[in-house]
Amino acid sequence: MFPHITEETKAASPNLLQIYWTNFSLKNMERTVHFFEKPGAENTNDVISCLVDRVREGDIDSVVVASVSGRMATIVAEKVRKQGLKTKVVCVSGPKSWKKYPQYQFPLITRKEQSRLESLQVKVVNNIDEPFKPILFRDWWEKKTLKVPHPESDLFWMALICVGGHGFRTAIEIVFMAVDAGVVQPGQNVVAVAGTGRGLDSAVVLRAGRFNEAVGRYPAKRLKIEEILAMPKKTIWRGYG
């Protein structure tokens, strides 16, 4: 069924297209899924709200946040802790290799922000490069596992952008990075949030795993997105022509 969207809701969230209530007959669960008219930071509050609602259910091991400066991770952690939730919060920032990019000023996370993150018991990942590397691919037609080299393996990321945009792709990427850093364990149930440029516009629940096994031989180790909590309908093709 579809609940009525009031004028107050529209005024508070002008970029929110619609909210669907989805009934899963197996466990008789209800989910609120946000589909935004366009990507961007204006969706941040709605993303954080649905994230906190989902974490309240008690089956989430970690919340993983894409946050270069640490500020967005601080905001998310404050909201989570305010609800009395002790769920682990992970901030995924940029690695030292980003020093080659002039738009980034190091340290990416200031001492003041680092102190705030520590006070909120947020784990920071800032030593793991983005998983732009070879990937194992299970060819089910030929019944063999192939090693796809980089940059051909970037097709994996392009496919995710086609599905949900850059925030959606980044939310999945940071979970791979958190697993590589050892702060999230493979198989754990996590909520990951990210955005397009600044802020947040995407939230997903997924089973954590390693990038090189995401589409590999073993089904139990493959990427599995359990739920989409929020995503924009439109995609801005940043850097993809």
C-alpha positions in Angstrom: 0.0 0.0 0.0 1.1 3.6 -0.5 0.7 6.0 2.5 -0.6 9.5 1.8 2.2 12.1 1.6 1.1 15.3 3.4 1.8 18.8 2.4 4.0 19.2 5.5 6.1 16.3 4.3 6.5 17.8 0.9 7.5 21.1 2.4 10.1 19.6 4.7 11.6 17.4 2.0 11.0 19.1 -1.4 13.3 16.7 -3.2 11.6 13.6 -1.9 9.6 12.0 -4.8 7.7 9.3 -3.0 7.8 6.9 -0.1 6.9 3.3 -0.6 5.9 0.9 2.1 7.0 -2.6 1.1 5.5 -5.7 2.8 7.8 -8.7 2.9 5.5 -11.7 3.5 8.3 -14.0 4.8 8.9 -11.9 8.0 6.0 -9.5 7.6 8.3 -6.5 7.7 7.7 -3.0 6.5 10.3 -0.7 5.0 10.3 3.0 4.0 12.3 3.6 0.8 13.1 7.1 -0.2 13.4 7.9 -4.0 14.8 11.4 -4.4 14.0 13.5 -7.5 17.7 14.4 -7.9 21.1 13.6 -6.2 22.8 16.0 -3.8 23.3 17.2 -0.3 19.7 18.4 0.2 18.8 14.8 0.8 21.1 14.4 3.8 18.6 14.7 6.6 16.2 12.2 5.0 19.0 9.7 4.5 20.1 10.1 8.2 16.6 9.7 9.4 16.0 6.4 7.5 19.5 5.2 8.6 18.7 5.7 12.2 15.2 4.1 11.8 16.9 1.0 10.3 19.6 0.7 12.9 16.9 0.8 15.7 15.8 -2.6 14.5 18.8 -4.1 16.1 20.3 -6.4 13.4 22.9 -4.0 12.0 26.5 -4.6 13.0 28.0 -1.4 11.6 27.1 1.9 10.0 29.7 2.9 7.3 29.8 6.6 6.3 31.7 8.1 3.3 33.2 11.2 4.8 36.4 12.8 3.6 36.6 15.5 6.2 35.0 13.3 8.9 32.3 15.9 9.5 29.4 13.9 8.0 30.5 10.8 10.0 30.3 13.0 13.1 26.8 14.1 12.3 25.7 10.6 11.7 27.3 9.3 14.8 25.7 12.0 16.9 22.3 11.1 15.6 22.9 7.4 16.3 24.3 8.0 19.8 21.4 10.4 20.6 19.0 7.5 20.1 21.0 5.4 22.7 22.3 3.1 20.0 25.8 1.6 20.4 26.2 0.3 16.9 29.7 0.7 15.5 30.1 3.7 13.2 32.9 3.8 10.7 34.1 6.9 8.8 35.8 6.1 5.5 38.0 9.0 4.4 40.7 9.3 1.7 44.1 7.6 1.8 47.5 9.2 1.7 47.7 8.5 -2.1 45.2 11.3 -2.6 48.0 13.8 -1.9 48.6 13.7 -5.6 45.2 15.5 -6.2 45.5 19.2 -5.6 41.9 19.6 -4.5 42.6 17.8 -1.3 44.3 19.4 1.6 46.0 17.2 4.2 45.3 16.2 6.8 41.8 15.5 5.5 40.4 15.2 9.0 41.5 18.0 11.3 42.6 17.3 14.9 39.4 18.9 16.2 37.2 16.7 14.0 39.3 13.6 14.9 38.8 14.4 18.6 35.0 14.6 18.0 35.0 11.3 16.2 37.0 9.6 18.9 34.6 10.9 21.6 31.7 9.3 19.6 33.7 6.0 19.3 33.9 6.3 15.5 36.4 4.1 13.7 38.3 6.0 11.0 39.6 4.4 7.8 42.1 6.6 6.1 44.8 4.2 5.0 43.0 2.1 2.4 43.0 2.9 -1.3 39.8 2.7 -3.4 39.3 -0.8 -4.8 40.1 0.1 -8.4 42.0 -3.1 -9.1 41.5 -6.6 -10.7 38.4 -8.6 -9.7 37.5 -12.3 -9.9 34.5 -13.0 -12.1 32.6 -16.3 -12.2 31.6 -17.0 -15.8 28.6 -19.3 -15.1 28.2 -20.1 -18.8 31.7 -21.4 -19.2 31.9 -22.8 -15.6 35.2 -21.1 -14.9 36.5 -18.2 -12.8 38.3 -15.4 -14.6 40.6 -12.7 -13.3 39.5 -9.4 -14.9 42.4 -6.9 -14.9 42.1 -3.2 -14.2 40.9 -0.9 -15.8 38.5 -3.4 -17.4 37.3 -4.3 -13.9 35.9 -0.7 -13.7 32.9 -2.1 -15.5 31.8 -3.3 -12.1 31.6 0.3 -10.8 29.9 1.6 -14.0 27.2 -1.0 -13.5 26.5 0.2 -10.0 26.3 3.9 -11.1 23.8 2.9 -13.8 21.7 1.3 -11.1 21.7 4.0 -8.4 24.2 6.8 -9.2 27.5 7.9 -7.6 26.3 7.9 -4.0 24.9 4.4 -4.4 28.2 3.2 -5.9 30.3 4.9 -3.2 28.2 3.4 -0.4 29.2 0.0 -1.6 32.8 0.9 -2.3 33.4 2.1 1.3 32.2 -1.2 2.7 34.9 -3.0 0.7 37.4 -0.5 2.1 36.2 -0.9 5.7 36.6 -4.7 5.3 40.1 -4.3 3.9 40.9 -2.1 6.9 39.7 -4.8 9.3 37.1 -2.6 11.0 34.2 -4.5 9.4 34.2 -8.3 9.0 33.0 -10.2 5.9 29.5 -11.4 6.3 28.4 -8.7 8.7 25.2 -6.8 8.1 25.9 -3.1 7.6 24.2 0.1 6.6 26.3 2.2 4.2 25.6 5.8 3.3 27.2 8.2 0.8 26.4 11.1 -1.5 27.1 12.7 -4.8 29.8 15.3 -4.2 28.8 16.5 -0.7 26.3 15.3 1.9 24.3 12.1 1.6 21.8 10.9 -1.0 22.1 7.1 -0.8 21.7 4.4 1.9 21.9 0.6 1.5 21.9 -2.4 3.7 24.3 -5.1 2.5 26.4 -8.1 3.5 30.0 -7.0 3.9 32.6 -8.7 1.8 35.8 -8.2 -0.2 35.9 -6.5 -3.6 37.9 -9.2 -5.4 35.2 -11.8 -4.4 32.2 -9.6 -5.1 31.3 -11.5 -8.3 33.6 -14.4 -7.8 33.4 -18.2 -7.5 31.8 -18.5 -4.1 28.1 -17.3 -3.8 28.4 -16.8 0.0 31.2 -14.3 -0.6 29.6 -12.3 -3.4 28.2 -8.8 -3.0 24.6 -9.0 -1.7 22.6 -5.8 -1.3 19.9 -6.7 1.1 17.9 -3.5 1.0 17.9 -0.1 -0.6 16.8 2.5 1.9 17.4 5.7 -0.2 18.6 6.7 -3.6 18.2 9.4 -6.2 16.3 8.7 -9.4 18.7 10.8 -11.5 22.4 10.3 -12.0 25.0 13.0 -12.5 27.8 11.4 -14.5 30.8 12.8 -12.6 34.0 11.9 -14.4 32.3 9.4 -16.6 31.7 11.5 -19.7 
